[in-house]
Amino acid sequence: MQENTIQQPTDASIILTYRCPMRCVMCNIWKNPTRKEEEIQAADLKTLPRLKFINLTGGEPFIREDLPDIVEECYRHTDRIVISTSGWFEEKVIDLAKRFPNIGIRISIEGLSQKNDELRGHQGGFDRGLRTLLTLKQMGLKDIGFGCTVSNNNSADMLSLYELSLSMGMEFATAAFHNSYYFHKDDNQITNREEVCSNFEKLVNMQLKENHPKSWFRAWFNMGLINYIEGGRRMLPCEAGSANFFIDPWGEVYPCNGLEEKYWKQSMGNIHKADFMTIWQSEEAQEVRRKVRCCAKNCWMVGTASPVMHKYIKYPLRWALRNKLRSLQGKPACLDKTWCDVGQDPRQGDLNPNRL
């Protein structure tokens, strides 16, 4: 992106609250709850531009009593909204889906029953989440599915969840745990890399066997997670703060949710103090983008990976077609975790500056 060119954002993630009933071991949001009276309101989002996609997340979004008002406002700015939730508040999820039948729902489930409840710190969480998904499917919702964050000891359960999602005809989204201001964590580290990467490789090959091209691109994304876990540079550049943005519960606009103080953390501005496009075109936002272009972190999360996968589609497309053919021939995927040179600063996403 040229310094004097400010592109319109396409994707937004809005962190509605840090309040959460879960007690997840890989996330300390629940230890740092926001106060209800401080959290952004629907009216604060009125100056958002037209977007392709909005993700509403938390904490637990359904802890917000005014969530329907926020969803209604967001639909004035996009045609597609996906809410990330634990599924704990079953009735609230169902009631919202009745009012907004096109809504997307991703329920975070970290494994089968015992493993999920262990990792998320709440007995009965798996049952509630699965029951909510089944009810949504019976209601006819299409954009629903699982979201699984892989840590040290649930990668095998990830494969079982994937097979469950296939049998239910639902979406399956993956992540690997990260450290950041958002998760309030700085000690997340996958120590059994070989086991976790092996299970992700199995997932890649399973997804390539599907008939839908969307699954082949997800396989490429999951290869990126293997690359991230192994400590490699991002395969595609990060354009956080250009293609996408995050808004935190206090209205601060950040480029992403992967920032850490020990590297850098800087807001573009606050939507309580200025309308969104004024913030987006400000010198403060430009300074943030300059920092993103040489950010050392090698994060690989869907919020920042998806926009650039669409923008530089020829790279995942070539890999997907080549490896789909290999799959049809009974061959395993070629995990060529190639750094795609599209003119980005080579320092970006490289935690070891001496590597180049």
C-alpha positions in Angstrom: 0.0 0.0 0.0 1.4 3.4 -0.9 1.9 5.9 1.9 -0.6 8.4 0.4 -3.2 5.8 -0.5 -5.8 5.1 2.2 -8.0 2.2 1.1 -11.5 1.7 2.4 -11.6 -1.1 5.0 -13.6 -4.2 4.2 -13.6 -6.2 7.5 -14.3 -5.2 11.1 -14.2 -6.9 14.4 -15.9 -5.3 17.3 -15.1 -6.4 20.9 -18.3 -5.7 22.7 -17.2 -6.6 26.2 -14.6 -8.3 28.2 -17.3 -9.8 30.5 -17.5 -13.6 30.1 -18.9 -16.6 32.0 -16.2 -18.9 30.7 -12.9 -19.4 32.5 -10.7 -20.4 29.5 -7.1 -21.4 30.2 -5.8 -19.9 27.0 -7.6 -16.5 27.5 -7.7 -14.2 30.5 -10.4 -11.9 29.3 -12.6 -13.2 32.1 -10.0 -12.0 34.7 -10.2 -8.4 33.2 -13.9 -7.7 32.7 -15.1 -4.3 31.5 -17.7 -2.4 33.4 -21.1 -2.4 31.7 -21.4 1.4 31.8 -18.1 1.8 29.9 -18.8 -0.4 27.0 -19.5 1.0 23.5 -23.1 1.4 22.5 -25.0 0.9 19.2 -25.1 4.7 18.7 -21.2 4.7 18.8 -21.2 2.6 15.6 -23.3 5.0 13.4 -20.3 6.4 11.5 -18.9 3.1 10.4 -18.4 2.9 6.6 -20.0 0.2 4.4 -18.2 -3.1 5.0 -18.2 -6.6 3.6 -18.1 -8.3 7.0 -18.4 -7.5 10.7 -17.5 -9.9 13.5 -19.0 -9.3 16.9 -16.9 -10.8 19.6 -16.0 -10.5 23.3 -15.7 -11.7 26.0 -19.2 -13.1 25.6 -21.3 -10.9 23.2 -24.6 -12.4 24.5 -23.9 -11.0 28.0 -24.9 -7.7 26.4 -28.6 -7.0 27.0 -28.5 -4.5 24.1 -27.0 -6.9 21.6 -30.0 -6.8 19.3 -29.7 -3.0 19.0 -26.0 -3.4 18.1 -26.7 -6.1 15.5 -29.4 -3.9 14.0 -27.0 -1.0 13.7 -24.3 -3.2 12.2 -26.7 -4.4 9.5 -26.9 -0.8 8.3 -23.2 -1.1 7.4 -22.8 -4.7 6.2 -24.8 -7.6 4.8 -22.9 -10.2 6.8 -22.4 -10.4 10.5 -20.9 -13.3 12.4 -21.1 -13.5 16.2 -18.4 -15.4 18.1 -19.9 -16.9 21.3 -19.5 -19.7 23.8 -23.1 -20.7 23.3 -23.6 -20.5 27.1 -26.7 -18.3 26.8 -28.8 -20.6 24.7 -32.1 -18.8 24.8 -30.5 -15.4 24.0 -28.8 -16.9 20.9 -32.0 -18.5 19.7 -34.0 -15.3 20.3 -31.5 -13.2 18.3 -31.5 -15.8 15.5 -35.3 -15.6 15.3 -35.1 -11.8 14.9 -32.1 -11.9 12.5 -32.3 -15.2 10.5 -29.3 -14.3 8.3 -27.0 -13.9 11.3 -23.8 -16.0 11.4 -23.0 -17.8 14.7 -19.7 -19.5 15.5 -19.7 -21.3 18.8 -16.3 -21.7 20.4 -15.8 -25.4 21.3 -12.3 -26.5 22.2 -12.8 -30.3 22.1 -15.2 -33.1 22.9 -17.2 -32.8 26.0 -14.6 -33.5 28.7 -11.8 -31.6 27.0 -13.9 -28.6 26.1 -15.3 -28.2 29.6 -11.7 -28.6 31.1 -10.3 -26.0 28.8 -13.2 -23.5 29.0 -13.6 -23.9 32.8 -17.3 -24.6 32.8 -19.0 -27.9 33.2 -21.8 -28.4 30.7 -20.4 -25.9 28.2 -20.0 -28.5 25.4 -23.6 -29.7 25.8 -25.0 -26.1 25.7 -22.9 -25.2 22.7 -23.8 -28.3 20.7 -27.5 -28.0 21.7 -27.5 -24.4 20.5 -26.0 -25.3 17.2 -28.5 -28.1 16.7 -31.4 -25.8 17.4 -30.1 -23.1 15.0 -29.8 -25.8 12.3 -33.4 -26.9 12.9 -34.4 -23.2 12.6 -32.8 -23.2 9.1 -29.8 -20.9 9.8 -27.1 -21.5 7.2 -24.1 -19.5 8.5 -23.4 -21.6 11.7 -20.6 -23.7 13.0 -17.8 -24.5 15.3 -14.8 -22.4 16.2 -11.8 -24.3 17.7 -8.7 -22.7 19.3 -5.9 -25.3 19.3 -3.5 -25.3 22.3 -1.2 -27.9 23.7 -3.5 -30.7 24.4 -6.6 -30.5 22.2 -5.4 -31.0 18.6 -6.6 -34.6 18.4 -10.1 -33.4 19.6 -9.9 -30.8 16.8 -10.0 -33.6 14.2 -13.0 -35.2 16.0 -14.8 -31.8 16.0 -14.1 -31.4 12.3 -15.7 -34.7 11.5 -18.6 -33.8 13.7 -19.1 -30.5 11.9 -19.0 -32.4 8.5 -21.7 -34.8 9.7 -23.8 -31.9 10.8 -23.3 -29.9 7.7 -21.7 -26.9 9.6 -18.8 -24.6 9.2 -15.5 -25.3 11.0 -13.1 -22.5 11.9 -9.7 -23.0 13.4 -7.2 -20.9 15.4 -4.0 -21.5 17.4 -3.6 -19.7 20.6 -1.8 -16.4 20.5 -0.5 -13.8 23.0 -1.9 -10.3 22.9 -3.5 -7.4 24.7 -6.9 -8.9 23.6 -6.4 -12.3 25.2 -4.6 -10.7 28.2 -2.0 -13.4 27.8 1.8 -13.4 27.4 2.5 -17.1 28.2 0.6 -19.0 25.6 3.1 -21.3 23.9 2.6 -24.6 22.0 5.2 -26.9 23.5 4.3 -30.1 21.7 4.7 -28.6 18.2 5.3 -31.9 16.4 2.0 -33.4 17.6 0.0 -30.3 17.0 1.4 -29.7 13.5 0.9 -33.4 12.7 -2.8 -33.1 13.5 -3.1 -29.9 11.6 -1.5 -31.7 8.6 -4.2 -34.4 8.9 -6.8 -31.7 9.0 -5.4 -30.1 5.8 -5.6 -33.4 4.0 -9.1 -34.1 5.2 -10.2 -30.7 4.0 -8.7 -31.2 0.6 -10.9 -34.3 0.2 -14.0 -32.1 0.4 -15.8 -31.1 -2.8 -16.2 -27.4 -1.9 -13.4 -25.0 -2.9 -13.9 -23.1 0.3 -12.6 -26.0 2.2 -9.4 -26.1 0.0 -8.7 -22.5 0.9 -9.2 -23.3 4.6 -6.7 -26.1 4.1 -4.2 -23.4 3.0 -5.1 -21.2 6.0 -4.4 -24.2 8.3 -1.1 -24.7 6.6 -0.4 -21.1 7.6 -1.2 -22.1 11.2 1.4 -24.9 11.0 3.9 -22.2 9.7 2.9 -19.9 12.6 3.4 -22.7 15.2 6.8 -23.5 13.7 7.8 -19.9 14.0 7.9 -19.0 10.3 7.2 -15.7 8.7 3.7 -15.0 7.6 3.0 -16.5 4.2 1.1 -13.4 3.2 1.6 -9.8 4.4 -0.4 -8.4 7.3 -2.4 -5.4 6.2 -4.1 -4.8 9.5 -5.3 -1.3 9.8 -5.8 -1.1 6.0 -8.1 -4.0 5.1 -9.5 -4.5 8.5 -9.7 -3.0 12.0 -10.7 -3.8 15.6 -12.7 -1.7 18.0 -12.3 -2.5 21.7 -15.0 -2.1 24.3 -13.9 1.4 25.1 -14.1 2.6 21.5 -10.4 2.5 20.7 -9.7 1.6 17.0 -6.8 -0.8 16.6 -5.4 -2.5 13.5 -5.7 -6.0 15.0 -6.1 -8.0 18.1 -2.6 -9.4 18.1 -0.7 -6.4 19.5 1.6 -6.8 22.5 3.1 -4.0 24.6 6.6 -5.7 24.3 6.5 -5.2 20.6 4.2 -2.2 20.2 0.6 -1.2 20.7 -1.0 2.0 19.4 -4.6 3.1 18.8 -5.7 4.9 15.6 -8.2 6.9 17.7 -11.4 6.6 19.7 -14.9 6.6 18.2 -16.1 8.6 21.2 -14.0 11.5 20.1 -14.3 11.5 16.3 -16.3 9.8 13.6 -14.8 6.7 12.1 -13.6 7.9 8.7 -11.9 10.9 10.4 -10.0 8.4 12.5 -9.3 6.2 9.5 -7.8 9.0 7.5 -5.8 10.6 10.4 -2.1 10.9 10.7 -2.4 8.7 13.8 -3.9 5.9 11.7 -1.1 6.4 9.1 1.5 6.0 11.8 -0.1 2.8 12.9 0.0 1.5 9.3 3.7 2.3 9.1 4.3 0.2 12.2 2.2 -2.6 10.9 4.3 -2.8 7.7 7.4 -3.7 9.8 5.7 -5.4 12.7 7.8 -8.4 13.9 4.9 -10.5 15.0 4.0 -13.5 12.8 0.4 -13.8 13.9 -1.9 -15.9 11.8 -5.5 -15.3 12.7 -8.5 -15.3 10.4 -9.2 -11.6 11.1 -6.0 -10.5 9.4 -5.3 -13.5 7.2 -8.7 -13.7 5.4 -8.6 -10.1 3.8 -5.2 -10.7 2.3 -6.1 -14.2 1.1 -8.8 -12.6 -0.9 -6.6 -9.8 -2.1 -3.7 -12.0 -3.1 -5.9 -14.9 -4.1 -3.6 -16.3 -6.8 -1.2 -17.7 -4.1 -3.7 -19.8 -2.1 -5.6 -20.6 -5.4 -2.5 -22.2 -7.0 -1.7 -24.2 -3.9 -5.3 -25.3 -3.5 -5.7 -26.5 -7.1 -2.4 -28.3 -7.2 -3.0 -30.0 -3.9 -6.6 -30.9 -4.7 -5.2 -32.7 -7.7 -2.8 -34.5 -5.4 -5.6 -35.5 -3.1 -7.6 -36.9 -6.0 -4.5 -39.0 -6.9 -4.3 -40.3 -3.3 -1.2 -38.2 -2.5 -0.8 -36.1 0.7 -0.7 -32.3 0.5 2.6 -30.6 -0.3 3.1 -28.3 2.7 5.2 -25.8 0.9 4.9 -23.0 3.5 6.2 -20.4 1.0 6.7 -16.7 2.0 4.8 -14.9 -0.8 6.7 -11.8 -1.9 4.2 -9.2 -2.8 6.4 -6.2 -2.1 6.0 -6.1 1.7 8.7 -5.1 4.1 10.7 -8.3 4.6 10.9 -7.5 8.3 7.2 -7.9 8.8 6.2 -11.1 10.5 9.8 -12.2 11.1 10.4 -12.6 14.8 14.1 -13.2 14.1 15.5 -10.1 12.3 18.7 -12.0 11.6 17.0 -14.7 9.6 17.1 -12.8 6.3 
